Amino acid sequence: MNPMAQKSLLKYATVKTEVKVKNESDSDEDGDFSKFGSKNADKKLKEARLKELEDLKAMGLDVINESSAIRLPNRVSKGMSIDPRTGTAK
């Protein structure tokens, strides 16, 4: 190491600065703890979802209605096949 560089590094290493820490912050009270829930609240929400699902099943509304769905043509039912040499449909 260069002796001049070593000398300047030692000079800065020996100088001690005082850091004043102010502990006047109320940061503990600043946080939003609403996103943290309890086990009991999670259990109640889960029971409510299960009850709602049971009600939907009882009414028959848990089945997806496919009557208005648009079906795309199926290449197997049309008798189409892919030519492995060219990658096009025959």
C-alpha positions as CSV (number, residue, x, y, z in Angstrom):
1,M,0.0,0.0,0.0
2,N,1.1,3.5,-0.8
3,P,2.5,5.1,2.4
4,M,0.8,8.4,1.7
5,A,-2.6,6.7,1.3
6,Q,-2.0,4.6,4.4
7,K,-1.3,7.8,6.4
8,S,-4.5,9.5,5.2
9,L,-6.5,6.4,5.9
10,L,-5.2,6.2,9.4
11,K,-5.9,9.9,10.0
12,Y,-9.6,9.4,9.1
13,A,-9.8,6.2,11.1
14,T,-8.6,7.9,14.3
15,V,-11.0,10.9,14.1
16,K,-14.1,10.0,16.1
17,T,-17.3,11.8,15.5
18,E,-20.1,11.8,18.0
19,V,-23.5,10.9,16.7
20,K,-26.4,12.1,18.7
21,V,-29.5,9.9,18.5
22,K,-32.8,11.4,19.3
23,N,-35.3,8.9,20.4
24,E,-38.3,11.2,20.3
25,S,-40.0,9.3,17.6
26,D,-43.4,7.7,18.0
27,S,-42.8,5.3,15.1
28,D,-44.3,2.4,17.1
29,E,-47.7,4.1,16.8
30,D,-47.3,5.2,13.2
31,G,-47.8,1.7,11.6
32,D,-51.0,0.5,10.1
33,F,-51.7,-2.8,11.8
34,S,-55.1,-3.4,10.2
35,K,-53.6,-5.8,7.7
36,F,-52.6,-8.2,10.5
37,G,-55.5,-10.3,11.5
38,S,-56.2,-12.7,14.3
39,K,-56.7,-16.5,14.0
40,N,-60.3,-16.0,15.3
41,A,-61.1,-13.4,12.6
42,D,-59.6,-15.7,9.9
43,K,-61.6,-18.6,11.2
44,K,-64.9,-16.5,11.1
45,L,-64.2,-15.4,7.5
46,K,-63.5,-19.0,6.5
47,E,-66.7,-20.2,8.1
48,A,-68.6,-17.4,6.4
49,R,-67.2,-18.3,3.0
50,L,-68.1,-22.0,3.6
51,K,-71.6,-21.1,4.6
52,E,-72.0,-18.9,1.5
53,L,-70.7,-21.8,-0.7
54,E,-73.2,-24.2,0.9
55,D,-76.0,-21.7,0.2
56,L,-74.9,-21.4,-3.4
57,K,-74.9,-25.2,-3.7
58,A,-78.3,-25.5,-2.2
59,M,-79.7,-23.0,-4.8
60,G,-77.8,-24.7,-7.6
61,L,-75.8,-21.6,-8.5
62,D,-72.4,-23.3,-8.0
63,V,-72.4,-24.8,-11.6
64,I,-71.0,-22.8,-14.5
65,N,-73.5,-22.1,-17.2
66,E,-72.0,-23.0,-20.6
67,S,-75.0,-22.3,-22.7
68,S,-73.7,-18.9,-23.8
69,A,-70.1,-20.1,-24.3
70,I,-68.6,-20.1,-27.7
71,R,-67.0,-23.4,-28.5
72,L,-64.0,-23.3,-30.8
73,P,-63.8,-26.1,-33.4
74,N,-62.0,-29.1,-32.3
75,R,-59.5,-30.4,-34.9
76,V,-59.9,-34.0,-33.7
77,S,-63.7,-33.9,-34.4
78,K,-63.1,-32.3,-37.8
79,G,-60.7,-35.1,-38.8
80,M,-57.8,-32.7,-39.1
81,S,-54.2,-33.8,-38.3
82,I,-50.9,-32.0,-38.2
83,D,-48.3,-33.0,-40.7
84,P,-45.1,-33.5,-38.7
85,R,-42.8,-32.7,-41.6
86,T,-44.3,-29.3,-42.4
87,G,-46.2,-28.4,-39.2
88,T,-49.4,-27.6,-41.1
89,A,-52.9,-29.0,-40.8
90,K,-54.1,-31.5,-43.4
